[in-house]
Amino acid sequence: MPNHRANALLGYPPDARLLILNADDFGMYHAVNAAILRAFTDGVLSSTTVMVPCP
């Protein structure tokens, strides 16, 4: 069952089903960073998780 309140806050109809795609390991190394940035630019991702101790 959709979360009607979250849908309303995000500007979606109450019966909309939403999918959040999260990319892990942002900051791990250059190829991962480039892929995650491209996925954001292309509108594929909704969020990412940063690897803080990585270079």
CHARMM-style PDB file with segment names, atoms N, HN, CA, C and O in Angstrom:
ATOM      1  N   MET     1       0.836  -1.170   0.000  1.00  0.00      PROA
ATOM      2  CA  MET     1       0.000   0.000   0.000  1.00  0.00      PROA
ATOM      3  C   MET     1       0.892   1.249   0.000  1.00  0.00      PROA
ATOM      4  O   MET     1       1.789   1.347   0.837  1.00  0.00      PROA
ATOM      5  N   PRO     2       0.675   2.189  -0.899  1.00  0.00      PROA
ATOM      6  CA  PRO     2       1.514   3.386  -0.957  1.00  0.00      PROA
ATOM      7  C   PRO     2       1.378   4.239   0.296  1.00  0.00      PROA
ATOM      8  O   PRO     2       0.339   4.238   0.956  1.00  0.00      PROA
ATOM      9  N   ASN     3       2.427   4.956   0.606  1.00  0.00      PROA
ATOM     10  HN  ASN     3       3.271   4.957   0.070  1.00  0.00      PROA
ATOM     11  CA  ASN     3       2.394   5.895   1.718  1.00  0.00      PROA
ATOM     12  C   ASN     3       1.812   7.202   1.185  1.00  0.00      PROA
ATOM     13  O   ASN     3       2.532   7.982   0.561  1.00  0.00      PROA
ATOM     14  N   HSD     4       0.533   7.453   1.416  1.00  0.00      PROA
ATOM     15  HN  HSD     4      -0.051   6.819   1.923  1.00  0.00      PROA
ATOM     16  CA  HSD     4      -0.163   8.604   0.846  1.00  0.00      PROA
ATOM     17  C   HSD     4       0.462   9.931   1.269  1.00  0.00      PROA
ATOM     18  O   HSD     4       0.538  10.865   0.470  1.00  0.00      PROA
ATOM     19  N   ARG     5       0.901  10.015   2.501  1.00  0.00      PROA
ATOM     20  HN  ARG     5       0.839   9.257   3.150  1.00  0.00      PROA
ATOM     21  CA  ARG     5       1.477  11.267   2.998  1.00  0.00      PROA
ATOM     22  C   ARG     5       2.797  11.576   2.295  1.00  0.00      PROA
ATOM     23  O   ARG     5       3.024  12.714   1.883  1.00  0.00      PROA
ATOM     24  N   ALA     6       3.661  10.588   2.153  1.00  0.00      PROA
ATOM     25  HN  ALA     6       3.477   9.663   2.488  1.00  0.00      PROA
ATOM     26  CA  ALA     6       4.936  10.791   1.460  1.00  0.00      PROA
ATOM     27  C   ALA     6       4.688  11.160   0.002  1.00  0.00      PROA
ATOM     28  O   ALA     6       5.358  12.041  -0.538  1.00  0.00      PROA
ATOM     29  N   ASN     7       3.737  10.499  -0.634  1.00  0.00      PROA
ATOM     30  HN  ASN     7       3.193   9.784  -0.196  1.00  0.00      PROA
ATOM     31  CA  ASN     7       3.416  10.813  -2.026  1.00  0.00      PROA
ATOM     32  C   ASN     7       2.993  12.268  -2.159  1.00  0.00      PROA
ATOM     33  O   ASN     7       3.431  12.960  -3.078  1.00  0.00      PROA
ATOM     34  N   ALA     8       2.155  12.732  -1.261  1.00  0.00      PROA
ATOM     35  HN  ALA     8       1.798  12.170  -0.515  1.00  0.00      PROA
ATOM     36  CA  ALA     8       1.676  14.115  -1.317  1.00  0.00      PROA
ATOM     37  C   ALA     8       2.832  15.092  -1.125  1.00  0.00      PROA
ATOM     38  O   ALA     8       2.917  16.100  -1.827  1.00  0.00      PROA
ATOM     39  N   LEU     9       3.720  14.800  -0.180  1.00  0.00      PROA
ATOM     40  HN  LEU     9       3.652  13.981   0.390  1.00  0.00      PROA
ATOM     41  CA  LEU     9       4.858  15.677   0.067  1.00  0.00      PROA
ATOM     42  C   LEU     9       5.786  15.756  -1.136  1.00  0.00      PROA
ATOM     43  O   LEU     9       6.414  16.788  -1.373  1.00  0.00      PROA
ATOM     44  N   LEU    10       5.874  14.676  -1.890  1.00  0.00      PROA
ATOM     45  HN  LEU    10       5.363  13.838  -1.698  1.00  0.00      PROA
ATOM     46  CA  LEU    10       6.737  14.638  -3.074  1.00  0.00      PROA
ATOM     47  C   LEU    10       6.032  15.096  -4.342  1.00  0.00      PROA
ATOM     48  O   LEU    10       6.646  15.171  -5.406  1.00  0.00      PROA
ATOM     49  N   GLY    11       4.733  15.405  -4.230  1.00  0.00      PROA
ATOM     50  HN  GLY    11       4.234  15.345  -3.366  1.00  0.00      PROA
ATOM     51  CA  GLY    11       3.997  15.907  -5.375  1.00  0.00      PROA
ATOM     52  C   GLY    11       3.408  14.839  -6.279  1.00  0.00      PROA
ATOM     53  O   GLY    11       3.117  15.103  -7.445  1.00  0.00      PROA
ATOM     54  N   TYR    12       3.231  13.636  -5.751  1.00  0.00      PROA
ATOM     55  HN  TYR    12       3.467  13.421  -4.803  1.00  0.00      PROA
ATOM     56  CA  TYR    12       2.661  12.536  -6.523  1.00  0.00      PROA
ATOM     57  C   TYR    12       1.241  12.245  -6.056  1.00  0.00      PROA
ATOM     58  O   TYR    12       0.882  12.571  -4.924  1.00  0.00      PROA
ATOM     59  N   PRO    13       0.437  11.639  -6.909  1.00  0.00      PROA
ATOM     60  CA  PRO    13      -0.918  11.266  -6.495  1.00  0.00      PROA
ATOM     61  C   PRO    13      -0.873  10.253  -5.348  1.00  0.00      PROA
ATOM     62  O   PRO    13       0.106   9.521  -5.203  1.00  0.00      PROA
ATOM     63  N   PRO    14      -1.928  10.211  -4.537  1.00  0.00      PROA
ATOM     64  CA  PRO    14      -1.949   9.313  -3.376  1.00  0.00      PROA
ATOM     65  C   PRO    14      -1.775   7.842  -3.726  1.00  0.00      PROA
ATOM     66  O   PRO    14      -1.242   7.081  -2.917  1.00  0.00      PROA
ATOM     67  N   ASP    15      -2.210   7.423  -4.909  1.00  0.00      PROA
ATOM     68  HN  ASP    15      -2.642   8.041  -5.566  1.00  0.00      PROA
ATOM     69  CA  ASP    15      -2.120   6.007  -5.270  1.00  0.00      PROA
ATOM     70  C   ASP    15      -0.876   5.674  -6.081  1.00  0.00      PROA
ATOM     71  O   ASP    15      -0.751   4.551  -6.569  1.00  0.00      PROA
ATOM     72  N   ALA    16       0.059   6.631  -6.240  1.00  0.00      PROA
ATOM     73  HN  ALA    16      -0.043   7.543  -5.844  1.00  0.00      PROA
ATOM     74  CA  ALA    16       1.282   6.371  -7.011  1.00  0.00      PROA
ATOM     75  C   ALA    16       2.207   5.431  -6.247  1.00  0.00      PROA
ATOM     76  O   ALA    16       2.303   5.483  -5.021  1.00  0.00      PROA
ATOM     77  N   ARG    17       2.873   4.586  -6.992  1.00  0.00      PROA
ATOM     78  HN  ARG    17       2.795   4.544  -7.988  1.00  0.00      PROA
ATOM     79  CA  ARG    17       3.894   3.715  -6.400  1.00  0.00      PROA
ATOM     80  C   ARG    17       5.246   4.288  -6.791  1.00  0.00      PROA
ATOM     81  O   ARG    17       5.508   4.530  -7.969  1.00  0.00      PROA
ATOM     82  N   LEU    18       6.099   4.503  -5.806  1.00  0.00      PROA
ATOM     83  HN  LEU    18       5.886   4.306  -4.849  1.00  0.00      PROA
ATOM     84  CA  LEU    18       7.386   5.133  -6.035  1.00  0.00      PROA
ATOM     85  C   LEU    18       8.510   4.137  -5.800  1.00  0.00      PROA
ATOM     86  O   LEU    18       8.427   3.277  -4.922  1.00  0.00      PROA
ATOM     87  N   LEU    19       9.557   4.268  -6.595  1.00  0.00      PROA
ATOM     88  HN  LEU    19       9.624   4.966  -7.307  1.00  0.00      PROA
ATOM     89  CA  LEU    19      10.733   3.409  -6.469  1.00  0.00      PROA
ATOM     90  C   LEU    19      11.945   4.293  -6.226  1.00  0.00      PROA
ATOM     91  O   LEU    19      12.223   5.201  -7.009  1.00  0.00      PROA
ATOM     92  N   ILE    20      12.663   4.032  -5.147  1.00  0.00      PROA
ATOM     93  HN  ILE    20      12.437   3.294  -4.511  1.00  0.00      PROA
ATOM     94  CA  ILE    20      13.876   4.776  -4.830  1.00  0.00      PROA
ATOM     95  C   ILE    20      15.060   3.874  -5.143  1.00  0.00      PROA
ATOM     96  O   ILE    20      15.197   2.789  -4.578  1.00  0.00      PROA
ATOM     97  N   LEU    21      15.918   4.341  -6.059  1.00  0.00      PROA
ATOM     98  HN  LEU    21      15.807   5.222  -6.518  1.00  0.00      PROA
ATOM     99  CA  LEU    21      17.125   3.594  -6.404  1.00  0.00      PROA
ATOM    100  C   LEU    21      18.313   4.273  -5.736  1.00  0.00      PROA
ATOM    101  O   LEU    21      18.540   5.467  -5.932  1.00  0.00      PROA
ATOM    102  N   ASN    22      19.062   3.523  -4.956  1.00  0.00      PROA
ATOM    103  HN  ASN    22      18.878   2.553  -4.797  1.00  0.00      PROA
ATOM    104  CA  ASN    22      20.215   4.037  -4.231  1.00  0.00      PROA
ATOM    105  C   ASN    22      21.479   3.363  -4.745  1.00  0.00      PROA
ATOM    106  O   ASN    22      21.533   2.141  -4.878  1.00  0.00      PROA
ATOM    107  N   ALA    23      22.494   4.171  -5.032  1.00  0.00      PROA
ATOM    108  HN  ALA    23      22.450   5.164  -4.924  1.00  0.00      PROA
ATOM    109  CA  ALA    23      23.786   3.639  -5.477  1.00  0.00      PROA
ATOM    110  C   ALA    23      24.749   3.640  -4.291  1.00  0.00      PROA
ATOM    111  O   ALA    23      25.023   4.691  -3.712  1.00  0.00      PROA
ATOM    112  N   ASP    24      25.251   2.488  -3.938  1.00  0.00      PROA
ATOM    113  HN  ASP    24      25.029   1.634  -4.409  1.00  0.00      PROA
ATOM    114  CA  ASP    24      26.208   2.371  -2.833  1.00  0.00      PROA
ATOM    115  C   ASP    24      27.616   2.736  -3.284  1.00  0.00      PROA
ATOM    116  O   ASP    24      27.932   2.692  -4.473  1.00  0.00      PROA
ATOM    117  N   ASP    25      28.449   3.094  -2.327  1.00  0.00      PROA
ATOM    118  HN  ASP    25      28.193   3.130  -1.361  1.00  0.00      PROA
ATOM    119  CA  ASP    25      29.896   3.229  -2.484  1.00  0.00      PROA
ATOM    120  C   ASP    25      30.360   4.434  -3.290  1.00  0.00      PROA
ATOM    121  O   ASP    25      31.432   4.387  -3.892  1.00  0.00      PROA
ATOM    122  N   PHE    26      29.570   5.527  -3.319  1.00  0.00      PROA
ATOM    123  HN  PHE    26      28.699   5.565  -2.830  1.00  0.00      PROA
ATOM    124  CA  PHE    26      30.042   6.752  -3.970  1.00  0.00      PROA
ATOM    125  C   PHE    26      31.291   7.218  -3.239  1.00  0.00      PROA
ATOM    126  O   PHE    26      31.274   7.360  -2.016  1.00  0.00      PROA
ATOM    127  N   GLY    27      32.369   7.455  -3.966  1.00  0.00      PROA
ATOM    128  HN  GLY    27      32.383   7.339  -4.959  1.00  0.00      PROA
ATOM    129  CA  GLY    27      33.646   7.840  -3.375  1.00  0.00      PROA
ATOM    130  C   GLY    27      34.639   6.693  -3.341  1.00  0.00      PROA
ATOM    131  O   GLY    27      35.802   6.899  -2.995  1.00  0.00      PROA
ATOM    132  N   MET    28      34.205   5.481  -3.696  1.00  0.00      PROA
ATOM    133  HN  MET    28      33.260   5.314  -3.978  1.00  0.00      PROA
ATOM    134  CA  MET    28      35.082   4.305  -3.631  1.00  0.00      PROA
ATOM    135  C   MET    28      36.285   4.448  -4.575  1.00  0.00      PROA
ATOM    136  O   MET    28      37.430   4.292  -4.150  1.00  0.00      PROA
ATOM    137  N   TYR    29      36.026   4.739  -5.836  1.00  0.00      PROA
ATOM    138  HN  TYR    29      35.096   4.866  -6.181  1.00  0.00      PROA
ATOM    139  CA  TYR    29      37.093   5.018  -6.798  1.00  0.00      PROA
ATOM    140  C   TYR    29      36.478   5.673  -8.032  1.00  0.00      PROA
ATOM    141  O   TYR    29      35.257   5.719  -8.175  1.00  0.00      PROA
ATOM    142  N   HSD    30      37.326   6.175  -8.914  1.00  0.00      PROA
ATOM    143  HN  HSD    30      38.318   6.138  -8.798  1.00  0.00      PROA
ATOM    144  CA  HSD    30      36.885   7.031 -10.011  1.00  0.00      PROA
ATOM    145  C   HSD    30      35.781   6.417 -10.871  1.00  0.00      PROA
ATOM    146  O   HSD    30      34.802   7.097 -11.177  1.00  0.00      PROA
ATOM    147  N   ALA    31      35.910   5.167 -11.263  1.00  0.00      PROA
ATOM    148  HN  ALA    31      36.705   4.614 -11.014  1.00  0.00      PROA
ATOM    149  CA  ALA    31      34.915   4.550 -12.146  1.00  0.00      PROA
ATOM    150  C   ALA    31      33.537   4.498 -11.486  1.00  0.00      PROA
ATOM    151  O   ALA    31      32.526   4.729 -12.148  1.00  0.00      PROA
ATOM    152  N   VAL    32      33.491   4.200 -10.204  1.00  0.00      PROA
ATOM    153  HN  VAL    32      34.313   4.013  -9.666  1.00  0.00      PROA
ATOM    154  CA  VAL    32      32.214   4.169  -9.475  1.00  0.00      PROA
ATOM    155  C   VAL    32      31.629   5.578  -9.413  1.00  0.00      PROA
ATOM    156  O   VAL    32      30.435   5.766  -9.646  1.00  0.00      PROA
ATOM    157  N   ASN    33      32.462   6.561  -9.101  1.00  0.00      PROA
ATOM    158  HN  ASN    33      33.432   6.408  -8.912  1.00  0.00      PROA
ATOM    159  CA  ASN    33      31.991   7.947  -9.032  1.00  0.00      PROA
ATOM    160  C   ASN    33      31.421   8.398 -10.369  1.00  0.00      PROA
ATOM    161  O   ASN    33      30.349   9.001 -10.418  1.00  0.00      PROA
ATOM    162  N   ALA    34      32.133   8.108 -11.453  1.00  0.00      PROA
ATOM    163  HN  ALA    34      33.004   7.618 -11.413  1.00  0.00      PROA
ATOM    164  CA  ALA    34      31.679   8.508 -12.789  1.00  0.00      PROA
ATOM    165  C   ALA    34      30.342   7.851 -13.129  1.00  0.00      PROA
ATOM    166  O   ALA    34      29.450   8.499 -13.677  1.00  0.00      PROA
ATOM    167  N   ALA    35      30.207   6.578 -12.808  1.00  0.00      PROA
ATOM    168  HN  ALA    35      30.932   6.051 -12.363  1.00  0.00      PROA
ATOM    169  CA  ALA    35      28.962   5.861 -13.109  1.00  0.00      PROA
ATOM    170  C   ALA    35      27.793   6.422 -12.300  1.00  0.00      PROA
ATOM    171  O   ALA    35      26.697   6.599 -12.833  1.00  0.00      PROA
ATOM    172  N   ILE    36      28.020   6.699 -11.026  1.00  0.00      PROA
ATOM    173  HN  ILE    36      28.910   6.555 -10.593  1.00  0.00      PROA
ATOM    174  CA  ILE    36      26.958   7.239 -10.180  1.00  0.00      PROA
ATOM    175  C   ILE    36      26.563   8.633 -10.645  1.00  0.00      PROA
ATOM    176  O   ILE    36      25.374   8.943 -10.715  1.00  0.00      PROA
ATOM    177  N   LEU    37      27.536   9.478 -10.965  1.00  0.00      PROA
ATOM    178  HN  LEU    37      28.502   9.226 -10.909  1.00  0.00      PROA
ATOM    179  CA  LEU    37      27.221  10.823 -11.460  1.00  0.00      PROA
ATOM    180  C   LEU    37      26.431  10.758 -12.760  1.00  0.00      PROA
ATOM    181  O   LEU    37      25.492  11.531 -12.954  1.00  0.00      PROA
ATOM    182  N   ARG    38      26.804   9.841 -13.651  1.00  0.00      PROA
ATOM    183  HN  ARG    38      27.567   9.214 -13.493  1.00  0.00      PROA
ATOM    184  CA  ARG    38      26.069   9.705 -14.906  1.00  0.00      PROA
ATOM    185  C   ARG    38      24.637   9.230 -14.648  1.00  0.00      PROA
ATOM    186  O   ARG    38      23.696   9.722 -15.271  1.00  0.00      PROA
ATOM    187  N   ALA    39      24.477   8.285 -13.742  1.00  0.00      PROA
ATOM    188  HN  ALA    39      25.242   7.886 -13.236  1.00  0.00      PROA
ATOM    189  CA  ALA    39      23.139   7.774 -13.431  1.00  0.00      PROA
ATOM    190  C   ALA    39      22.257   8.884 -12.850  1.00  0.00      PROA
ATOM    191  O   ALA    39      21.066   8.948 -13.152  1.00  0.00      PROA
ATOM    192  N   PHE    40      22.836   9.759 -12.018  1.00  0.00      PROA
ATOM    193  HN  PHE    40      23.804   9.707 -11.773  1.00  0.00      PROA
ATOM    194  CA  PHE    40      22.082  10.909 -11.506  1.00  0.00      PROA
ATOM    195  C   PHE    40      21.712  11.852 -12.640  1.00  0.00      PROA
ATOM    196  O   PHE    40      20.569  12.297 -12.742  1.00  0.00      PROA
ATOM    197  N   THR    41      22.688  12.156 -13.492  1.00  0.00      PROA
ATOM    198  HN  THR    41      23.617  11.795 -13.409  1.00  0.00      PROA
ATOM    199  CA  THR    41      22.452  13.062 -14.623  1.00  0.00      PROA
ATOM    200  C   THR    41      21.381  12.527 -15.552  1.00  0.00      PROA
ATOM    201  O   THR    41      20.565  13.290 -16.069  1.00  0.00      PROA
ATOM    202  N   ASP    42      21.381  11.225 -15.766  1.00  0.00      PROA
ATOM    203  HN  ASP    42      22.044  10.606 -15.347  1.00  0.00      PROA
ATOM    204  CA  ASP    42      20.396  10.592 -16.657  1.00  0.00      PROA
ATOM    205  C   ASP    42      19.040  10.386 -15.992  1.00  0.00      PROA
ATOM    206  O   ASP    42      18.092   9.951 -16.644  1.00  0.00      PROA
ATOM    207  N   GLY    43      18.940  10.692 -14.707  1.00  0.00      PROA
ATOM    208  HN  GLY    43      19.711  11.046 -14.177  1.00  0.00      PROA
ATOM    209  CA  GLY    43      17.668  10.579 -14.003  1.00  0.00      PROA
ATOM    210  C   GLY    43      17.325   9.172 -13.536  1.00  0.00      PROA
ATOM    211  O   GLY    43      16.165   8.872 -13.253  1.00  0.00      PROA
ATOM    212  N   VAL    44      18.333   8.308 -13.455  1.00  0.00      PROA
ATOM    213  HN  VAL    44      19.275   8.551 -13.686  1.00  0.00      PROA
ATOM    214  CA  VAL    44      18.104   6.920 -13.057  1.00  0.00      PROA
ATOM    215  C   VAL    44      18.084   6.767 -11.537  1.00  0.00      PROA
ATOM    216  O   VAL    44      17.289   5.993 -11.003  1.00  0.00      PROA
ATOM    217  N   LEU    45      18.944   7.492 -10.844  1.00  0.00      PROA
ATOM    218  HN  LEU    45      19.589   8.120 -11.277  1.00  0.00      PROA
ATOM    219  CA  LEU    45      19.090   7.332  -9.392  1.00  0.00      PROA
ATOM    220  C   LEU    45      18.296   8.360  -8.610  1.00  0.00      PROA
ATOM    221  O   LEU    45      18.037   9.467  -9.083  1.00  0.00      PROA
ATOM    222  N   SER    46      17.921   7.972  -7.413  1.00  0.00      PROA
ATOM    223  HN  SER    46      18.132   7.073  -7.029  1.00  0.00      PROA
ATOM    224  CA  SER    46      17.257   8.870  -6.474  1.00  0.00      PROA
ATOM    225  C   SER    46      18.184   9.271  -5.331  1.00  0.00      PROA
ATOM    226  O   SER    46      18.016  10.335  -4.734  1.00  0.00      PROA
ATOM    227  N   SER    47      19.165   8.416  -5.026  1.00  0.00      PROA
ATOM    228  HN  SER    47      19.301   7.552  -5.511  1.00  0.00      PROA
ATOM    229  CA  SER    47      20.061   8.695  -3.901  1.00  0.00      PROA
ATOM    230  C   SER    47      21.336   7.885  -4.045  1.00  0.00      PROA
ATOM    231  O   SER    47      21.439   6.996  -4.890  1.00  0.00      PROA
ATOM    232  N   THR    48      22.313   8.215  -3.194  1.00  0.00      PROA
ATOM    233  HN  THR    48      22.230   8.938  -2.508  1.00  0.00      PROA
ATOM    234  CA  THR    48      23.565   7.460  -3.137  1.00  0.00      PROA
ATOM    235  C   THR    48      24.033   7.418  -1.695  1.00  0.00      PROA
ATOM    236  O   THR    48      23.579   8.192  -0.853  1.00  0.00      PROA
ATOM    237  N   THR    49      24.944   6.505  -1.429  1.00  0.00      PROA
ATOM    238  HN  THR    49      25.313   5.876  -2.113  1.00  0.00      PROA
ATOM    239  CA  THR    49      25.566   6.386  -0.122  1.00  0.00      PROA
ATOM    240  C   THR    49      27.051   6.660  -0.283  1.00  0.00      PROA
ATOM    241  O   THR    49      27.715   6.024  -1.102  1.00  0.00      PROA
ATOM    242  N   VAL    50      27.583   7.609   0.496  1.00  0.00      PROA
ATOM    243  HN  VAL    50      27.043   8.125   1.162  1.00  0.00      PROA
ATOM    244  CA  VAL    50      28.965   8.038   0.361  1.00  0.00      PROA
ATOM    245  C   VAL    50      29.875   7.178   1.234  1.00  0.00      PROA
ATOM    246  O   VAL    50      29.559   6.878   2.385  1.00  0.00      PROA
ATOM    247  N   MET    51      31.011   6.790   0.656  1.00  0.00      PROA
ATOM    248  HN  MET    51      31.268   7.034  -0.279  1.00  0.00      PROA
ATOM    249  CA  MET    51      32.061   6.083   1.387  1.00  0.00      PROA
ATOM    250  C   MET    51      33.039   7.138   1.895  1.00  0.00      PROA
ATOM    251  O   MET    51      33.978   7.494   1.184  1.00  0.00      PROA
ATOM    252  N   VAL    52      32.841   7.639   3.097  1.00  0.00      PROA
ATOM    253  HN  VAL    52      32.078   7.351   3.675  1.00  0.00      PROA
ATOM    254  CA  VAL    52      33.614   8.761   3.626  1.00  0.00      PROA
ATOM    255  C   VAL    52      35.103   8.466   3.741  1.00  0.00      PROA
ATOM    256  O   VAL    52      35.891   9.341   3.381  1.00  0.00      PROA
ATOM    257  N   PRO    53      35.552   7.309   4.213  1.00  0.00      PROA
ATOM    258  CA  PRO    53      36.985   7.122   4.392  1.00  0.00      PROA
ATOM    259  C   PRO    53      37.758   6.866   3.097  1.00  0.00      PROA
ATOM    260  O   PRO    53      38.974   6.680   3.146  1.00  0.00      PROA
ATOM    261  N   CYS    54      37.105   6.851   1.969  1.00  0.00      PROA
ATOM    262  HN  CYS    54      36.117   7.001   1.929  1.00  0.00      PROA
ATOM    263  CA  CYS    54      37.780   6.577   0.699  1.00  0.00      PROA
ATOM    264  C   CYS    54      38.388   7.861   0.129  1.00  0.00      PROA
ATOM    265  O   CYS    54      37.935   8.965   0.430  1.00  0.00      PROA
ATOM    266  N   PRO    55      39.429   7.692  -0.705  1.00  0.00      PROA
ATOM    267  CA  PRO    55      40.053   8.878  -1.307  1.00  0.00      PROA
ATOM    268  C   PRO    55      39.103   9.509  -2.282  1.00  0.00      PROA
ATOM    269  OT1 PRO    55      39.433  10.521  -2.899  1.00  0.00      PROA
TER     270      PRO     55
END
